[in-house]
Amino acid sequence: MKKFITGLAMLLVFSLILVACSNNGDEDDSSSDTANGEKTDITFWHAMSGSNGEALEDIVDGFNEQSDDVNVEAIYQGSYDDSLTQLRAVGGSDEAPAIVQVFEIGTKYMSESGFITPMQEFIDADDFDTDVLEPNILSYYELDDQLYSMPFNTSNAVMFYNKDMFDEVGLDPENPPNSFSEMKDASEQITNNADDAYGFTMATIGWFFEQLMANQGALYLDNDNGRSGDATEALVNAEEGLNIFNWLNEMNEAGTFTNYGSNWEDPRGPFFAEQVGMYLDSTANTAEVIQNSPFEVGTAFLPVADGMDPEGVIVGGASLWITNQVPDEDQEAAWEFIKYTTESDVQAEWAAATGYFPITPAAYDEQTLLDVYEENPQFTTAVDQLESTTQDPATAGALTEVLPEARTIIETALGEMYEGRDPQEALDDAASKINDALE
């Protein structure tokens, strides 16, 4: 019996030694993994397609190649709306990505969603200097002086015009119109003198209405566009909104304007085919417009209502958010990638490949971008327009969760006006519907 107990004790000791050895082996393996360069893998949901998507993949590949610790997998999720819908579906679960790209009007929703870790936490912990970023861009994404996301792809609205057509009909290609009345006159001259061409068009997209409001210094919503308190009332049917509707209505009734539709691509084809002389678009499309136009393309600031000095534009595009549904290690890895995207050489390559403008002003001194701007000065219009923009609540943009719905309401009102509805009546109805949504 004594031998049995002694043997049993020795067996237990031997078992403990094996367990200890096994645990030590696991720790050694973990250290070995780190030493062997295994990276933290994170996912990045985005909404960039076509050539812009390819440019984004180049950024991700460049980061992965230079990083010893992090590997980013970029996953296309469809449009901005599609991507946000996907996030809402998984936002509170471990299926959420580490990083998600969300369009600018999703800022209010995202900041209050409970799905994210505010970017300011990483900025403060890392002592990251936000002074290296463009202030006119930061002003949109800052809430109570806190940055909840990092601006990434940033654009504004510009006017593209056919310089060859201008010359053909007797307009000065180097002096495009900059007021509503000058736009009407130029549109009439093009329509009357060019072969089967309308003077002007813009896609029926609510974003352009917001830009034209801001350029007049007008608020879209009360409470400083929803930035000094939650918005409770739409101001779209004020004088400035009516200026826009009347301007478009007068050209539509005169036959110098035509509505091609409510998708971004709708007016581009007719412009490339020389069926329209001028149209509004995002600067993010500059590279495509230059490449696809069989004529010399001009770019100009947005027009402003007569008797007003232009105040500037609201930034468009999207920003990057870090979700809180992934481990802290993954969040830190996400921050490393996001920091990389702000570097001047990365921003220069991104701007040169797409037409978005850099969020880091130092990128303008990078040779990559200098070369593109020298070859295609059309890119610089958006930059000049941004830098001349007045920083105030009008140009900071409206902040509300219902802005996507409000845009649709404005688009419907524009469509009804093009079909004959009175501009003031259409706007009053739109304001009422936005108020209902705000409630």
N, C-alpha and C positions, 0 to 999 in steps of 0.2 A: 504493500500500500504506500509505503514511504517512497519507494522508487517511482510509483505511478504519479504521486503528487509532485515529486521533483521533476519528472519528465514533463508533466503538464505545465509546470511553471516555466521550464525552459522553452517549451513550445510557445507559450504566451509571449515571452520575452522576444523570441525569434520573430514572432508575428509583428510585434510592435516595431522591431528593427526594420522589417520589410516595408511596413506602412510609412515609417519615417523616410526610408530610402526612396520610396515611391513619391512622397510629397516633395522631397528635395529634387527628385528627377523632374517633377512638373515645373518647379521654379526655374530650374536650369534650362528646361525647354523654352519657357516663356522668355527668359533673358536671351536665349539663343535666337528666338524669333525676332526680337528687337534688333539684335546684333546683325541678323541676316537681312535687315532692311524691310521687314514686313510693314505694310502701311495700314493706316486707318482708312477703311473704305466708306465713303459717304455718297449719297445720291443727291442730285440737283435737278429739280423739275423746272422746265423752262417752256417758253412759248415762241421761240424763234424758229422760223422755217425758212426754206429757200437759201439764198446766199447769206442772209443774216444768221441762219442756223449753222451754216458751214463756218462762218467767222467765229461763232461762239464755240464750236467744237475745237477750233484752232487754239482758242484761249485755254480751254480745258486741257487739251493735250500739252500745251506749253507748260501749264502749271504742274501737271502730273510728271512731266519729264524732269523738272527742276526740284521737285519736292521729295525729300527722303522719308517723309512721315505720313503723307496724305495722298489718297487716290480718289479723284472725283469722277463719278459716272453721271454724265449729262443725259437726261431723259426728256424727250419732247412730249408735251402733254396736250398739244393742240393750241387753240387760240387762248388769249388771256382769260376769256370767260370760261373756257373748258378747263384750264389749269386751276382756276380758283374753285370751280365746282368740284374737281377731283380732290382738292385740299379740304374742302368742307366735308367731303364724304369720309376722309380718313384722318382729319386734323387732330382728333382727340385720341388717336391710336398709335401703336408702334409701326404702322404702315406708312406714316408720314415721312417725307424726305428730310434730310438735314437742312437743305436750302431750297427755297421756292422763289421763283420770280413772279411778282404780282404787279399788274398795271397800276398806274398812279392813283386811279380813282378807287382802288381797293384799300387805300391807306387807312381810312377810318375803320373799316371793318376789321382789317388785320390787327390794328393796334388794340382793339377791344375784344379780339376773338378768344384770347386765352391759349392760343396755339403757339405763340412765339416767345422767344427771349429777346427783349429790346436790344438793338444793336449798341445802344449807349453803354450797356454793361460791359461789353467787350472793348469798346473804345476807352472807357475809363480804366479798366483793368490793365490794358496794354499801353495806356498813355498815348493813344493814337492821335495825331494832330489833324483835326478836321479842317484846319486853316488851309491845308493843301487842296481842298475841294472848292468847287465853284459855288459861291454864296447864293447866287440866283437859283441854283438847283436845290441846295440844301433847304432853302426857305420853304419849298413845297413839302418836303418830307419831315421837317421838324415840327413836333407837337409839344408845346410847353417847353421849348428849348431842349428837347430830348430827341435824339435821332433813333427812330424805331427800326429803320431799315437803311440799307446802303443804296443810294442811287446807282444805277448801272447803265442801262440804255436810255439815253435822254434825247428828246427831240423837241422841236416846236413846229408850228405851221408856217409855211412859206408859200409864195406864189411862183409857179413855174409858167414861163411863157415862151412862145415860139419866136425867136429873134428874126428868123428869116421871114416869117409872116408879117411881123411888125414892119420890116423894111419894105416888103412888097406892097403893103396897104398905106404906106406913108407915115407910119408911127416911128418914133425914135427908139431903136432897139436898146440904146444905152440909157434911156430915161423912161422906165416903165411907170404906169400910173400908181399913185399912192393914196388917193382919196376915193370915196365912193363915187363922186361925180366924175372924176377922171376915169374911173373904171367903166362907168356907163358910156362915156364918150368913146373910149378905146374899143369897147365891145361893139358899139354901133359901127365904128369905122371898119372893124374886122368883118363883121357880118355883111356889111354892104359891099365890101371890096374884095374879100377873099372868095375862093371857089368853094361853095357849099360848106362853109364853116361858121360855127357860132363863135361869138366873141369870148364868152366866159362860161365856166361851169365849176361846180364843186360837188363832191359826193354829199348826199343828204345824211350827214353825220353830226351828231350833237356837239362833238368836240370842237368843230370849227365855229359854231355859235359861241361857245365859251371863250374861244380865242378872240373873236371879234368883239365880244363884250369887254374882256380884259383890256384890249387895246384902246378902248374908250375910257378906261379907268372905272368901269362899272362893276358892281357886285352882282353876283348870280344869286346869292342868298343873304339873308340878314345876319346879324351878329358877326360882322366882318367875314362874310363867306363861311360862317360856321367855325371860325377859328378862335373867337373870343367867347364862344358858348355854342351850345347845340343850335343848329339852324332851325327856325320855326316857320319861315316864310320865304317863298321864292320871289325874286325881284326881276325875273326875266321879262316881264311885260312893262317895265319902265321905259323911259324915253330911248335909252341906248339899245334895248332889245328891239324896239319898234323901228329904230334907224336901220337895223340889219334886215328885218323882214321887209320893210318898205323898199329898200335898195334892191333886194333880190326879186321882189314882186314886180317892180317897175321894169327891170330887165327881162324878166320872164314874159310879161305882157307885151313887151316890145319885140320879142322874138330874138333878142341878142344873147339870151341865156337859155340853156336847156338843162333839164335834170336827167342824168343818165342812170341814177339809182342810188341806193343807200349802202353799197359795199365799196370798200376802199379801191378796188380794182376798176370799178365801173367807169370813171372818167379817164383812166390812164390809157386804155386802148384808143379811144377817140383822139386823145392828145397826140399819141404817137403817130396816128393815121392822118394828122393835120386836119381833123374835123372840128377842132376847137383851138382857139389861140391862147387862152389863159385858163389856168385852174389852180385850186388850192390843194396842197398835199402836205404830208409830213416830210420833214427834212430827212427822215430815216430812209426815204425812197429816192434820195438824190442820185445815188449810183445807178439805180435801175433806170431812172428817167434819162440820164445822160447816155447810157448804153443803148437804150431802145429807141431813142429819137433820131430819125434820119435828117435832122436839122440842128442848128445851133440853139441850145437851150439857155434861157436866161432865168435868173432867180431874183425875187424881190421881196421886200418886207410885206407883211399883211397891210391891206388898205385900211384906212380909218375914216370914220364919218366926217363930213365936211365941217370945218371950223374947229376941229379938235386936234391937239397934238397927240401923236401915238404914245401910249403908255408902255407898250410892250406886250409880251406874250406869257402864257402859262407853259411850264415845261410839261411835256408828255413823256410817254415811254413807260418804264417800269423800274422797280427796285428789287433788291435781294433781301430776303428775310430768313432768319435762322429759327427753326422750329424748336419747341421745347419737349417734343415727344421722342427725341433721340437722346442717348447718353451724353453726359457732359463732355466726354472725350470727343464725340462726334461733333458737338457744337463748337468746341475749340478748333477742330479740324476745319469746320465750315468757315470759321472766322479767318483762318489762315488763307483759305482760297479767296474770300471776299477782299481781304487786304491786298492780295495779289492783283485783283481786278482793278484796283485804284492806282496802280503804279503807272507812271507817265508813259512808259514805252508800250505797256499793254493797252492803255486807253488810246494811244496814237494809232496803233494797229487796228483797233476796233473801229475807231472813227474813220480811218482811211478805207476800210473794207466795206463800211455800211452807209455812212452819211449821218449816223448819230454823232452828236458832238461830245467831246471829252468831259467827264466830270472833274478831271484834274487839269487845271489850266496849264501846268508845266508840259502837258502833252503837245501843246501848240509849238513848242520849241524842238520837238523830236523830228529828225530828218524825214522819217517815214511820212509824217503828216505834212510837213513843209512841201515835200515833193508833190503830194496829191493836190494840195491847195494851189500850188503853182500851176499845175497842169489843168486843174478843174476849179477855177475860182468860184463856181456856183456853190461849192461846199461852204464858203465863208459867210454867205448871207445869213444863215441861221445863227452862226456864232456872233456876228455883229448885232443881229437883232436881240439875241439873249443879253449881250453885254450892255446894250442900250436900254434894257428893260428897267423900269422903275420898280423897286421892291416895295410892295404894299399888299394889302389883303386881296385886291382885285387880281393882281398878277400872280399871287401865291396860289390862287385857284380855290374852288369850292371844296369844302370838306364835309362830306356826309355819306352815310352808308347807302343812301338811295340815289346817288348820282348816276349809276348805270341806268336805273329806271327813268330818271329825269332826262337823260340823253335820248332815250327812246321816245319819250313824250314830246320833246322838241322836234325830233325827226318826223314824228307823225304830224305835228303842227305845220312844219315846212311842206310836207307832202300835200296836206290839205290846201295850203295856200297856193301851191303851184297848180292845183286843180280848180282854183277860183275862190277860195274862202278869203274873207277880209283879213288882212294881216293882224289888226288889233284884236279882232275876235278870236283868231287862232291862237294868239299869244296869251290872251286872258284865260282862255280855256286851258292852255298848257300850264299856266301858273297855278290855276286852281287844282289841277291834277297833281302837280308836284307838291302843293301844300297838303293834299290828302295823303300822299306818300310820306311826307315828313311827319305827319301825325301818327 
